[in-house]
């Protein structure tokens, strides 16, 4: 089975770096420090112009938990329609009820609005009160992938549960390990879990022009072309 690498990015520069490095797909976000929120309409349009590989915008109006108000849900529906209008290949969603179960009703509404776009379920899944039951609910929704760290902060810590989820899913849905995946642990995670798709930010610290106030360079974390390339090389060994 073909192994795929998804790169999570928070800027158009990182999106291009992911593409140049050989990524198979991009999860496009804003506010990565908040766990990712929906990128702007302008960002969507520009990435559609610049990218040749698929990019899936996250549909999340704010950081914090994954239960949303009526107004927030209306915003999410409009964002799905924007992604559909632009011609995005897929979107990334995740809504929970207050008891920690999958909010299948609201997710179904978003999926219906998405039309032919693919649907990934993000790491709201890791906040489910019952991950095995949650996976079955997501499968019933018709989602294509679940991004998960196996209920832990980092995928490496959740290897055992990730392995179990891959087995439970079978061919019904793709389990995509993510969170803290890097060049040092990707091979082991892949071999231990038997997963075939993986999610990483492949970030490194970038320095920009000098800030005239404190005479220090501006710093930000952006996706590295070289890191993406090395992750792809690791997957080619499997």
C-alpha positions in Angstrom: 0.0 0.0 0.0 1.2 3.5 -0.9 2.4 5.5 2.1 1.3 9.1 2.3 2.6 12.2 4.1 0.3 15.0 5.1 1.8 18.3 6.3 0.0 20.7 8.5 0.8 24.3 7.7 -0.2 27.7 8.9 0.9 29.9 6.0 1.2 29.9 2.2 5.0 29.8 2.6 4.8 26.6 4.6 2.3 25.2 2.1 4.8 25.8 -0.8 7.6 24.3 1.3 5.5 21.2 1.9 4.8 20.9 -1.8 8.4 21.4 -2.8 9.5 18.8 -0.2 7.2 16.1 -1.7 4.2 16.1 0.6 1.2 14.3 -0.7 -1.4 16.5 0.9 -1.7 19.7 3.1 -3.9 20.5 6.0 -4.3 24.2 5.8 -4.8 26.1 9.1 -4.5 29.5 10.7 -3.4 29.9 14.4 -1.5 26.7 14.8 -0.6 27.8 18.3 -4.4 27.3 19.1 -4.4 23.9 17.5 -5.5 25.3 14.1 -8.5 27.5 13.0 -10.1 28.1 9.6 -7.8 30.0 7.3 -9.0 33.2 5.6 -10.8 33.3 2.3 -7.8 35.1 0.8 -5.5 32.3 2.0 -7.8 29.7 0.4 -7.8 31.5 -2.9 -4.1 32.1 -3.0 -3.3 28.5 -2.1 -5.6 27.3 -4.8 -3.5 29.3 -7.2 -0.2 28.2 -5.9 -0.6 24.5 -5.1 -0.7 21.5 -7.3 -1.2 19.0 -4.5 -4.5 18.7 -2.5 -5.0 21.0 0.5 -7.7 20.4 3.1 -8.7 23.5 5.1 -9.6 22.9 8.7 -13.2 24.0 9.6 -12.8 25.3 13.1 -13.9 28.9 14.1 -11.9 29.1 17.3 -9.4 27.4 19.5 -10.4 25.7 22.7 -12.9 22.8 23.0 -14.8 21.1 20.2 -18.4 21.9 21.2 -19.7 24.9 19.3 -22.5 27.4 19.8 -25.3 27.8 17.2 -23.6 30.9 15.8 -20.2 29.2 15.6 -21.9 26.3 13.8 -23.4 28.7 11.2 -19.9 30.1 10.6 -18.6 26.5 10.0 -21.3 25.8 7.5 -20.5 29.0 5.5 -16.8 28.1 5.6 -17.6 24.6 4.2 -19.5 26.3 1.3 -16.6 28.6 0.7 -14.2 25.7 0.4 -16.6 23.9 -1.9 -16.9 27.0 -4.1 -13.2 27.5 -4.4 -12.7 23.8 -5.4 -10.8 22.4 -2.4 -10.3 18.7 -2.5 -11.3 18.1 1.0 -11.9 19.6 4.5 -11.1 18.8 8.1 -13.8 18.7 10.7 -14.5 17.6 14.2 -17.4 18.4 16.5 -18.1 16.8 19.9 -21.1 16.8 22.3 -20.5 17.9 25.9 -20.5 14.3 27.0 -17.4 13.6 24.8 -19.2 11.7 22.1 -19.1 12.5 18.4 -21.8 15.1 17.4 -23.0 13.0 14.5 -25.9 15.3 13.7 -23.8 18.4 13.2 -21.0 16.6 11.4 -23.5 15.1 9.0 -24.7 18.6 8.1 -21.2 19.7 7.3 -20.6 16.5 5.3 -23.8 17.1 3.3 -22.7 20.7 2.5 -19.2 19.4 1.5 -20.6 17.6 -1.6 -17.8 15.6 -3.3 -15.0 16.9 -1.0 -13.2 14.3 1.1 -13.7 14.5 4.9 -10.9 14.2 7.5 -11.8 14.1 11.2 -9.2 16.0 13.2 -7.8 15.4 16.7 -11.1 16.3 18.4 -11.3 12.5 18.1 -8.6 12.2 20.8 -10.9 14.1 23.2 -13.7 11.5 22.8 -14.8 9.8 26.0 -14.7 6.4 24.2 -12.3 6.3 21.3 -13.5 2.9 20.0 -17.1 4.0 20.0 -16.1 7.3 18.5 -14.3 5.6 15.6 -17.4 3.6 14.7 -19.4 6.8 14.7 -17.0 8.5 12.4 -17.0 5.5 10.1 -20.8 5.7 10.0 -20.5 9.3 9.0 -18.5 8.3 5.9 -15.3 10.2 6.8 -12.2 9.2 4.8 -9.6 9.7 7.6 -9.1 10.2 11.3 -6.1 12.2 12.5 -5.2 10.9 16.0 -2.3 10.6 18.4 -3.9 7.6 20.0 -5.5 9.6 22.8 -2.1 10.9 24.0 -0.4 14.2 23.6 2.0 12.8 21.1 1.6 9.9 18.6 4.7 8.1 19.8 3.2 7.8 23.3 0.0 6.5 21.8 1.5 3.7 19.6 -0.4 0.8 21.3 -3.8 2.4 20.9 -2.9 3.6 17.4 -2.2 0.0 16.5 -5.5 -1.1 17.9 -7.4 1.6 16.0 -5.7 0.7 12.7 -6.8 -2.9 13.4 -10.4 -1.8 14.3 -10.7 0.4 11.2 -9.5 -2.2 8.7 -10.3 -1.0 5.2 -13.3 1.1 6.4 -11.4 4.3 7.1 -7.8 5.5 7.3 -6.1 6.0 10.6 -3.6 8.8 10.3 -1.2 9.1 13.2 -0.1 12.7 14.0 1.3 15.0 16.7 5.0 15.1 17.3 5.9 12.9 14.3 9.5 13.6 13.2 12.5 12.1 11.5 13.5 10.3 14.7 10.2 8.4 15.4 8.4 8.1 12.1 9.8 4.8 11.1 9.1 3.2 14.4 5.5 4.6 14.5 4.9 3.3 11.0 6.2 -0.2 11.7 4.5 -0.6 15.1 1.1 0.8 14.1 0.9 -0.6 10.5 -0.6 2.8 9.5 0.0 4.1 5.9 -0.7 7.8 6.2 1.1 10.2 8.6 0.7 13.8 9.6 3.5 16.2 10.6 4.2 20.0 10.6 7.9 19.4 9.7 8.6 22.8 11.2 11.9 24.6 11.9 12.7 28.0 13.3 13.0 30.7 10.7 14.6 34.1 11.1 13.5 37.2 9.3 14.7 40.8 9.1 15.9 42.6 12.2 13.3 44.1 14.5 14.4 47.8 14.8 13.1 48.1 18.3 15.2 45.4 20.0 17.7 44.7 17.2 16.8 41.0 17.1 15.5 39.1 14.1 11.9 38.2 13.9 11.4 34.5 14.4 8.7 32.1 13.4 8.1 28.4 12.9 7.6 27.3 9.3 7.6 24.0 7.4 11.1 23.0 6.1 11.5 21.7 2.6 14.4 19.5 3.7 12.5 18.0 6.7 9.5 17.1 4.5 11.9 15.5 2.0 13.6 13.4 4.7 10.2 12.3 6.1 9.2 11.1 2.6 12.5 9.3 2.3 11.8 7.4 5.5 8.4 6.4 4.2 10.0 5.1 1.1 11.9 2.5 3.2 8.7 0.8 4.2 
